[in-house]
Amino acid sequence: METQIDELGQRISKLIERLRSSGYVFDRPEEVFPGPDLGAADAIQKIESAIGKLPLALKLFWQRVGSVDLSGSHPEWEASGYEDQLIVFPSAYALYELEEYLADQEERQRYNSPYVVPIAPDYYHKANVSGGPPYSISLPAVADNPPLNETPIPETFIEHIERALRFGGFPGLADCERHTWPIASLAVSADG
């Protein structure tokens, strides 16, 4: 699985190069693709000690790839729906959410609200519209590549990233009736 995660990181990097060269403007340039998460090992240990085993795919992603945030816009590209840009939160965000959960654990358990690892905002929040819960992973891990909660279609963590790469980083475009995004020139397949 290490090779698969490394390959995903290389493909994300290639996608970001294509977006930049196309004139795409990132909202938070420092958060686009900052690299491997230096605090990942500590965050993983703390989360696993408090809640349970994290899935291997997520641990490797945090340690070898880091995080990604493709939020932004292009002055000439339009869409008639939600683009659902690729975002994978860094491990620090999951650790922050764990601390919030532990501070209010009794109340959350009373309302059957277990800790989940937040992966990304839902597609509404990504478009700055009030929405639902974030895409997340339940713990303890049930598989090395677990299903994501709250995504528009059933998919695993890796499938979500793969689908995003097939749609130029914006899998929501698959559901847009009309858009002017050059998906074919942005998409990054496994073979290049």
N, C-alpha and C positions, 0 to 999 in steps of 0.2 A: 504494500500500500504506500510505502514511502515514495517509490518511483512515480506512482499515480498522482500523489499530492504534489511532488516536485514538478511534474509535467503540467498540472493545472496552474501552478504558480507561473511557469514560463508562458503559458498561453494567456493568462491574465495580463502579464507584462506586455506581450505582443499586442493584445487588444488595446491597452492603454496607449501604446505608441500610435496605433492606428487612429484612435479617437483624437489624440493631440494633433496629429498631422492633418486631420480633417477639419480642424478648427473648433472642436468641442471644448467648451470652457467648464472646468471643474469648479464646483461650489467651494470645496475645501481642499485646495491642492496638497496641503501637508497630510491629509488623510486618505488620499487616493490609493496609494500602494506603498506604505511606509517600510515594508520589509518585515522579516521575522520579529516576532514579539519577544523582546528581551525578558519581560516579566512572566512569560507563559508558564515556565516550569513551576514557579511559585504559585501562580493562580491555579494551575491544574492540581497541585498538591492540596491547596486550601479547599477547593471545591470538592475534590474527591474525599477528603477527610470529613467534611461537613455533610455531604449529601449522598455521594456514591460515585461509582465509576463513570468517567467521561468516555465517549466513543473515541476509538483510535483515530478515525478520520479527522475529527475536530482537533484533537491534541496535535496531530501532525501538521494540520493546517496552521494552527497558531504558532507552532515552533519553527516551521520551515518556510511558510509563506507569510503569515502575519494576519493582516486584515486588508479589506478593500472597500472603497466607497466611490462609486461612479456617479454620484449625484452631480448634476450640472445641466448644461443646455448647449444647444447649437443655434446660432441666429437664423439659420435657414431650414432647420429640420422641424417638422410639425407632426403631431400625432393626435388622433381623436379619442385617446383613452389614457390609461396609466402605463407608463413605460416599465415600471417595476425594476429599476436599475439594480445591478448587482451590488449588494452590500454584505459584508461579513464583518461583524463587530470584532474588535480585538479582545483578547482574554481579560484585559483590565475592565472592560465593560461588564463581562460576566461576573467578575469578582466584586465589582461595585453592587450589582444586583443581588449577589449572594449576601453581602453585608446588610443590605436593605431588608432582604427576606429574613435573615437571622434576628434582626432587631424587632421584627414584627411577626415572628414565627407562630406564636399561639393564635393570633388573630387570623392569619392566613390559613392555618390548619382548620380552624373553626369553619371557615368558608370554603374548604376543600380547594385551596389555591396553592398547590405545591410549587417548589422552586423548579424552574425550567431555565435552561441556558438560552438567553436571547441571542439569536443569530443576526437578525435584521428587522427593521421596521416592516410592517405590512405595506402593501402597495399603495394604500391610501396615505398613510403617514409619509411615505417616500415622496408623495406629491404635495405634501403640506396640507392634507385634508384629514380631518378627524376620522380615525378608523378603528380597527380592532387590535387584538393582541399581536405582539411581534411574532415573526417566524421564530421557532424555538425548537430545542431538543429536550426531551424528557430524560430525567436521570432516576435511577442508575441506567447506564447504557444497556440497551437490549441487543445491539449489534455494533460491529466496527464502523459501519456506515448506516446510521439510523435514519428512520423517517423524520422529516421535519413536520412540526405542528403548524397549523394555521396557514399553510401555503395554498394558493388558488387551485393547484392540482396535487394529488398525492405524489410525493417524490422524496428521495433520500437527500441527505446533505450534498453528496457528490453529484447526484442527478440534477439538483438545483443549480449548481455551478456550471455543469455541462450544458444545461438548457440555456442558461444565460449566455454562455460563450457562443452557442449556435445562433443566437439572436443579437450578436454584437454587443452583449452586455446588458441587454434590455429585453428580457423574456416576455414582458407584458405586451410588446409590439405584436406578438402572435395573435392577440385578441383585438388589436386595433383595426377597425374596418378600413380606415384611411390613415396613411402616414407617409412621410417623405424621407424616412431614414434609410441610408444606404446599407442595409443589413448585409447584403452579399459581400460588400467590400470590407466590412468590419468583422464579420464572424470569423472565429478562430477554431478550426476543427482539430481533432487529435492528430491528423497527419499534416498539419501546417496551414 
